[in-house]
Amino acid sequence: MQQIKQAIILAAGEGQRLRPLTVLRPKSMLFIAGKPILQYVVESLVENGIRQMVIVVGYRKEQIQDYFASGQDFGAEINYVIQEQQLGTAHALKQAKGITDDRFIVLPGDNIIDADTILPLLEAESNTVLVKKTDDTDAPEQGLVIARSGTVQDIIEREAREIGGLVNTGIYTLGKDVFPFLEEELELPSALRKMIAQGYTITYQETPKRWLDVIYHSDILKSNNVVLHDLIPSLGGNIEIGSTIKGAVSIGKETIVRSNCYIVGPVSIGENCEIGPNVCILPSSSIGDNVIISPFTLINNCLVSGNVSIGSNSTIEDSVIASGSVIRGHLAAYSNEAVTSLKTPGVNRPRTGTIIGQNCRLEDSITIRSGVTIGNYCLINAMKTIAENIPDESVVM
């Protein structure tokens, strides 16, 4: 019989390593495959019958509160508490003190999970950590759980860069007895280590199901790709004669796909878009609402947010374009293998195109080198080659 009825979702953070995308929105509200990361958490809880939720908000909290409101539209009952300073996960959970049930589940608001992911925790009778067995390339930044005979002995940071192990997902079933240990700690693993040292039993449950942590820009496209492979095809809108649709493709209502377009799934296209004619959209691409993609443009493995306009004769690969940006045309944003800022040499070298922040304007015939990030509210004049990162609110003459 299910025991857990309440969830505490920690969604107060910014996600600084994902700038410029998180300068104007919290990490948990970044859209992956058509919806914000936090929505995957909320929906997974509701599918498991957990409808009472407390979301800890802080950085740009209004965006979360406006989107989810009371939770009614998502089948949930949501209350909010505020973490004024984003000091850590223990400090965030402490903000919910006094309004929790005797037992509750704690989740990060910035991980993509399925309903089955958290299933092993729902009937846990003791304080329990959800772990996932991975190799180093799957979870390069998370702590490791050291366990013996079903109980947690320690939770360590991965400074030594061990290969493989039980990774701490940051998802827990906890009781009110955790709160005294939050008073002097900023991070939850530190509080749990203190509980273990004082004789408390912390168990663990392993999940084989989906758990995606978006840490770097490349994780956005990786997560988008994984989620899109579960896409249920749905061809709404108006698809003109002569267009070719292959594989799992979802097209929202009021979207027009004009003649001679070629779309190969998995691809998600939102509502009220205008695609083509003669546009090619290749697999693992996600297009938001109210997007215009003009003729003779190629989109390959990209995430294009809502209210973006892409001019004709553009080629964009392995890239993320934030909302509100306008690209006049003839943009060349090719991808190449890029070295990320991971600590482990030679690990996780994804193909990388470019990151374009919110509300940018790129004039005609611009080339952007692989791995370049363009900040928010930037203006780049025509006929430029961009080979280095551009800060927010820059003008490139």
DODRENNU-124096 format. One record per residue (C-alpha): residue number from 1; x, y, z. Coordinates in pm, 1 decimal, m for minus. Each point is the difference from the previous one (the first is absolute). Example, Ala and Ser with C-alpha at 12.3 -4.5 7.8 and 13.67 -1.06 7.14 Angstrom:
    k        px        py        pz
    1    1230.0    m450.0     780.0
    2     137.0     344.0     m66.0
***
This chain:
    k        px        py        pz
    1       0.0       0.0       0.0
    2     137.1     340.7     m98.9
    3     116.3     200.0     298.2
    4     136.8     318.6    m153.4
    5    m258.8     267.0     m81.2
    6     209.7     315.1     m14.9
    7     296.9     122.3    m204.5
    8     241.1     284.7      67.5
    9     149.7     123.9    m328.4
   10     318.6     205.9      18.4
   11     m17.7     251.1    m286.2
   12     158.2     317.1     134.3
   13     329.5     m10.1    m188.4
   14     124.4     183.0    m306.6
   15     233.1    m247.1    m172.6
   16     297.5     226.0     m62.9
   17     180.6    m251.0    m222.4
   18    m290.3      29.5    m243.5
   19      34.9     373.3     m53.8
   20    m103.3     192.8    m206.2
   21    m311.6    m220.1     m15.2
   22     m58.8      37.0     375.5
   23      68.2     372.0      27.3
   24    m366.5      73.3     m71.2
   25    m164.0    m322.2     125.5
   26      67.4    m258.8     271.7
   27     161.3    m326.5    m105.2
   28    m313.2    m197.1      86.7
   29    m194.7     205.6    m255.9
   30     224.1     m77.8    m295.5
   31    m208.7    m173.6    m263.4
   32      96.7    m350.1    m111.3
   33    m204.8    m164.0    m278.8
   34    m279.3     252.1      33.7
   35     m42.4      44.4     375.5
   36     202.1     125.3     298.0
   37     217.3    m241.2     194.8
   38    m204.6      54.5     316.5
   39    m314.5    m120.1    m177.2
   40     154.2    m345.7     m45.2
   41      43.2     m18.1     378.5
   42    m354.1     117.5      74.2
   43    m154.5    m240.0    m250.6
   44     202.9    m293.9     130.5
   45    m122.8      65.5     352.8
   46    m363.2      29.4    m110.1
   47      26.0    m328.8    m190.7
   48     104.8    m160.9     327.2
   49    m295.2     145.6     187.0
   50     202.4     270.7     178.2
   51    m195.8     319.2     m50.1
   52      96.9     202.3     307.4
   53     313.0     193.5     m92.2
   54     207.2     273.3     156.0
   55     229.2     171.6    m248.3
   56     293.8     189.7     147.2
   57      55.8     298.4    m228.4
   58     248.0     284.8      m1.9
   59     180.1     113.0    m313.8
   60    m256.1     155.9    m236.7
   61    m271.0    m170.5     200.7
   62    m284.0     180.0    m178.8
   63      55.8    m205.3    m315.6
   64     m59.3    m325.7     188.6
   65    m296.9     135.5     193.1
   66    m163.3     147.3    m310.6
   67      43.9    m320.5    m201.7
   68    m114.9    m252.8     260.3
   69    m223.8     225.4     211.0
   70    m203.8    m214.6     242.7
   71      88.7    m314.1    m193.7
   72    m363.0     m65.8     m94.7
   73      76.1     m16.4    m372.7
   74     255.6    m272.3      70.9
   75    m214.1    m205.3     238.1
   76     199.8     121.9     301.5
   77     m44.0     214.0     310.4
   78     303.7     226.8      12.4
   79     116.3     230.5     277.8
   80     312.7     212.6     m15.8
   81     268.3      96.3     248.7
   82     281.2     240.0     m76.6
   83     373.2     m50.1      41.9
   84     117.9     359.6      m7.9
   85     368.8     m96.1     m31.3
   86      91.7    m308.8    m197.8
   87     242.8    m146.1     251.8
   88     m44.3    m372.7     m62.8
   89    m241.8    m293.3       0.7
   90     m11.5     m39.8     379.3
   91     m70.1     369.1      40.1
   92    m271.0     m26.1    m266.2
   93    m173.8    m292.2     170.2
   94      16.7     183.4     332.6
   95    m234.2     264.4    m145.9
   96    m276.2    m264.2      m2.7
   97      36.1     m77.7     369.0
   98    m336.6       3.9     173.9
   99    m209.9     m79.2    m306.6
  100     118.8    m352.5     m83.6
  101    m170.2    m329.6      70.0
  102     168.7    m247.7     232.3
  103     150.8    m159.9    m310.8
  104      56.4     161.1    m339.5
  105     201.2     m32.8    m317.9
  106     261.0     263.9     m90.6
  107      90.5      62.6    m362.9
  108     207.5     249.5    m197.6
  109    m212.5     205.9    m234.0
  110     263.9      m7.4    m271.5
  111      23.0    m373.6     m80.1
  112    m201.5    m174.4    m268.7
  113    m159.1    m314.5     141.2
  114    m280.5    m242.9     m78.0
  115    m271.0    m123.6     233.8
  116     180.7    m334.9      27.8
  117     322.8     173.9     101.7
  118    m124.7      79.0     349.8
  119    m215.7    m309.1      44.6
  120     255.6    m176.4     227.4
  121     m23.4     284.8     254.5
  122    m373.4      18.6      44.6
  123     m29.8    m272.8     260.0
  124     334.8      53.7     170.3
  125     m40.6     m32.1     376.7
  126     328.9     168.4      93.4
  127     198.1     298.4    m122.4
  128     108.4    m114.2    m344.3
  129     222.7     124.0    m281.9
  130     m87.5     m75.9    m361.9
  131     310.2    m108.7    m190.3
  132      76.7     m89.2    m357.6
  133     282.2    m225.0    m111.3
  134     191.2     182.4    m272.3
  135     344.1      36.3    m144.7
  136     195.4     321.2      21.9
  137    m115.2     134.5    m334.6
  138    m366.8     m17.1      97.9
  139      23.6     204.5     319.4
  140     329.6     186.0      15.1
  141     m84.2     244.6     277.9
  142    m217.2    m187.1     249.5
  143     101.0    m145.6     333.6
  144      41.7    m370.7      60.5
  145    m185.6    m206.1     257.6
  146     213.6    m246.3     192.9
  147    m223.5    m283.4     122.3
  148      24.9    m331.9     176.8
  149    m274.2    m256.1      72.5
  150    m271.3     232.0    m128.3
  151      93.1     300.7     214.3
  152     186.4     316.3     m88.5
  153     341.8      33.0     162.7
  154      97.0     330.6    m159.6
  155     m81.2     244.7    m279.2
  156     313.8     140.4    m158.3
  157      74.9     258.4    m262.8
  158     161.8    m131.3    m316.7
  159     322.5     196.9      23.6
  160     204.9    m314.4     m58.2
  161    m195.9     m63.6    m322.2
  162     m62.6    m367.2      59.4
  163    m143.1    m191.1    m293.2
  164    m339.9    m146.2      72.5
  165    m190.3     m43.0     322.5
  166    m330.8      85.6     163.9
  167     m72.4     361.6     m80.4
  168    m203.6     215.5     236.3
  169    m293.1     130.1    m205.9
  170     m90.4     262.3     260.3
  171    m340.9    m165.3      45.1
  172     m90.3    m117.3     351.0
  173    m276.6    m130.1     220.5
  174      41.5     176.4     334.5
  175    m177.0      52.2     330.3
  176     m24.6     298.4     228.5
  177     299.1    m131.4     194.2
  178     222.3     149.9    m272.6
  179     m78.3     361.3      92.1
  180     224.6      31.6     308.5
  181     292.8    m102.3    m220.5
  182     m70.7     276.8    m251.3
  183      67.7     281.5     242.7
  184     377.0      12.8     m46.2
  185      31.3    m155.1    m345.7
  186     m50.6     149.2    m344.5
  187     m14.2    m320.2    m204.4
  188    m220.6    m303.2      57.5
  189     278.2    m261.7     m41.7
  190     189.2     169.2     285.2
  191    m309.3     m13.6     221.1
  192     m51.3    m369.3     m79.6
  193     364.4     m76.5      77.8
  194     m48.2     162.0     338.2
  195    m308.3    m215.0      59.8
  196     197.9    m314.2     m86.8
  197     276.7     104.3     238.3
  198    m255.3      25.1     279.0
  199    m135.7    m349.1     m60.0
  200    m295.3      67.2    m228.9
  201     m64.0    m259.9    m268.8
  202      m8.5     131.6    m355.5
  203     m93.6    m256.5    m264.4
  204      14.3      20.3    m376.7
  205    m212.8    m107.5    m292.1
  206     130.1     m36.4    m353.4
  207    m191.6     117.9    m304.9
  208      67.4    m132.9    m350.1
  209    m232.5     257.4    m152.5
  210      53.7     343.5    m153.0
  211     191.6     259.8     195.9
  212     152.3     287.4    m195.7
  213     189.4     278.5     169.0
  214      47.0     310.2    m214.4
  215     331.5     153.7     104.7
  216     168.3     118.0    m319.8
  217    m129.4     139.7    m326.3
  218      66.4    m334.1    m168.3
  219    m232.0    m166.7     254.1
  220    m289.7     202.2    m139.9
  221      30.9    m160.8    m341.3
  222      77.4    m339.9     150.1
  223    m313.7      13.6     215.4
  224    m207.0     135.5    m286.7
  225     111.9    m293.9    m212.8
  226     m85.0    m257.4     269.0
  227    m345.8     141.4      66.7
  228     m86.0      36.6    m368.8
  229      62.8    m369.8     m55.4
  230    m316.6     m65.0     203.1
  231    m198.6     244.5    m212.7
  232    m350.8    m101.6    m100.6
  233     m61.3     114.5    m360.6
  234    m275.1     258.3     m43.5
  235     m43.8     192.7    m321.9
  236    m206.7     307.2      75.2
  237     m13.7     321.7    m196.0
  238      20.1      13.2    m378.7
  239     255.6    m204.2    m193.1
  240       9.6     106.2    m363.0
  241      29.1    m239.5    m292.2
  242     356.6     m92.4     m87.3
  243     137.4      m4.5     353.0
  244     155.3    m320.8     132.6
  245     m45.1    m105.7     361.3
  246     194.0    m305.4     121.3
  247      20.7    m161.8     341.8
  248    m144.8     132.0     326.1
  249     m99.1     361.8     m62.1
  250    m233.9     214.1     209.8
  251    m141.6     317.5    m153.4
  252    m214.1     236.1     206.9
  253    m330.0     158.4     m93.9
  254     m11.1     301.3    m231.2
  255     351.3     m80.4    m125.7
  256      56.1      14.4    m375.8
  257     258.0    m226.3    m163.2
  258      28.1     132.7    m351.8
  259      73.9    m199.2    m315.6
  260     321.7    m193.5     m57.8
  261     107.4      m8.6     364.3
  262     186.0    m308.1     117.8
  263     m35.4     m94.1     366.4
  264     153.6    m312.9     152.9
  265     m92.9     m91.1     356.7
  266      23.9      m2.4     280.7
  267     m96.8     364.9     m38.1
  268    m237.3     213.7     206.0
  269    m148.0     318.1    m148.7
  270    m222.5     222.2     212.5
  271    m313.3     198.1     m72.9
  272     m47.5     296.7    m233.2
  273     324.6     m57.8    m188.6
  274      76.6      67.7    m364.7
  275     245.7    m245.1    m151.8
  276     129.3      35.0    m355.8
  277     m42.9     m53.5    m281.9
  278     308.6    m208.4     m73.8
  279     116.8     m37.0     359.5
  280     184.8    m306.3     128.0
  281     m32.7     m95.3     368.2
  282     207.2    m300.8     103.3
  283     m30.0    m230.3     304.4
  284       7.3     103.9     364.3
  285    m115.1     353.6     m72.1
  286    m253.9     177.7     217.6
  287    m175.1     313.5    m124.2
  288    m203.5     215.6     240.9
  289    m323.8     190.4     m56.1
  290     m29.4     298.0    m235.9
  291     319.9     m76.8    m190.8
  292      66.0     100.8    m361.7
  293     253.2    m200.2    m202.1
  294      44.6     147.6    m345.1
  295      73.8    m182.5    m328.6
  296     315.7    m198.9     m75.7
  297      99.6     m28.5     365.7
  298     144.2    m311.7     163.7
  299     m55.3     m74.6     369.9
  300     189.1    m302.2     136.7
  301     m11.7    m116.9     364.5
  302     m99.9     340.6     134.9
  303    m221.8     143.5     269.8
  304    m174.2     315.1    m121.1
  305    m208.6     176.1     265.2
  306    m325.9     184.8     m55.1
  307     m43.8     328.0    m188.6
  308     314.8     m43.2    m208.3
  309      32.2     100.0    m364.8
  310     264.3    m165.4    m219.0
  311      60.5     147.5    m343.7
  312      56.6    m182.6    m325.4
  313     305.2    m196.3    m112.0
  314     121.1     m66.2     355.3
  315     177.6    m312.4     124.0
  316     m17.3     m62.1     374.9
  317     143.1    m314.6     160.7
  318      14.9    m123.5     360.8
  319    m105.8     338.5     133.0
  320    m235.0     161.2     252.2
  321    m184.8     321.1     m84.2
  322    m180.7     172.1     287.4
  323    m336.2     172.7     m32.1
  324     m62.3     324.8    m180.7
  325     305.9      m2.7    m223.6
  326     m14.4     113.8    m362.3
  327     242.2    m135.7    m260.0
  328     m23.1     182.8    m330.1
  329     137.9    m274.6    m224.6
  330     306.9    m179.1    m139.3
  331     114.1     m95.2     349.2
  332     267.3    m269.6       7.4
  333      20.6    m164.1     344.4
  334     179.0    m327.3     m61.0
  335     103.9    m243.7     270.1
  336     320.9    m176.2      87.2
  337     130.3    m209.2     284.9
  338      58.8     226.4     297.5
  339     175.3     m51.0     331.0
  340    m226.8      86.7     291.7
  341     112.7     128.5     339.8
  342     m15.7    m346.9     153.9
  343     280.0     m93.8     237.1
  344      65.4    m333.6    m166.5
  345     217.6      24.6    m312.8
  346    m143.5    m170.0    m305.5
  347    m344.9     m58.5     150.7
  348    m325.4     124.4    m152.1
  349     107.0     191.1    m308.3
  350    m332.9      72.3    m169.0
  351     m44.6     164.2    m336.2
  352     m75.4     362.8      70.0
  353    m142.1     277.2    m211.9
  354     m90.8     330.2     159.8
  355    m209.0     140.8     283.8
  356    m200.4     313.0     m79.7
  357    m160.4     182.1     293.4
  358    m338.8     168.1      23.5
  359    m111.4     290.4    m213.2
  360     305.1      16.9    m224.0
  361       3.7     143.0    m350.5
  362     234.4    m146.8    m256.5
  363      12.5     175.5    m334.7
  364      65.3    m168.3    m334.9
  365     291.8    m228.3     m89.3
  366     154.7     m74.6     339.9
  367     227.2    m296.0      72.6
  368      31.4    m126.1     356.8
  369     285.0    m234.2      86.9
  370     m65.3    m322.8     188.4
  371     m28.9      32.4     377.5
  372     m67.0     375.4       4.5
  373    m255.8     146.6     242.0
  374    m187.1     320.4     m78.1
  375    m153.6     176.9     297.7
  376    m346.5     150.4      39.7
  377    m111.3     318.4    m178.2
  378     291.5      m1.8    m243.3
  379       5.9     168.4    m339.8
  380     235.2    m139.1    m262.5
  381      24.7     190.1    m325.5
  382      15.1    m168.8    m339.0
  383     295.1    m182.0    m154.7
  384     174.3     m84.3     328.3
  385     186.7    m311.3     108.8
  386     m37.0     m60.8     374.1
  387     286.8    m203.1     142.2
  388     m22.9      81.3     371.9
  389    m270.4      34.4     263.8
  390    m207.3     317.7      m4.4
  391    m118.0     147.1     334.9
  392    m357.8     110.5      67.7
  393    m120.3     321.1    m163.2
  394     294.2      19.6    m240.6
  395       0.3     163.9    m339.8
  396     230.9    m146.3    m263.5
  397      48.5     261.5    m271.5
***
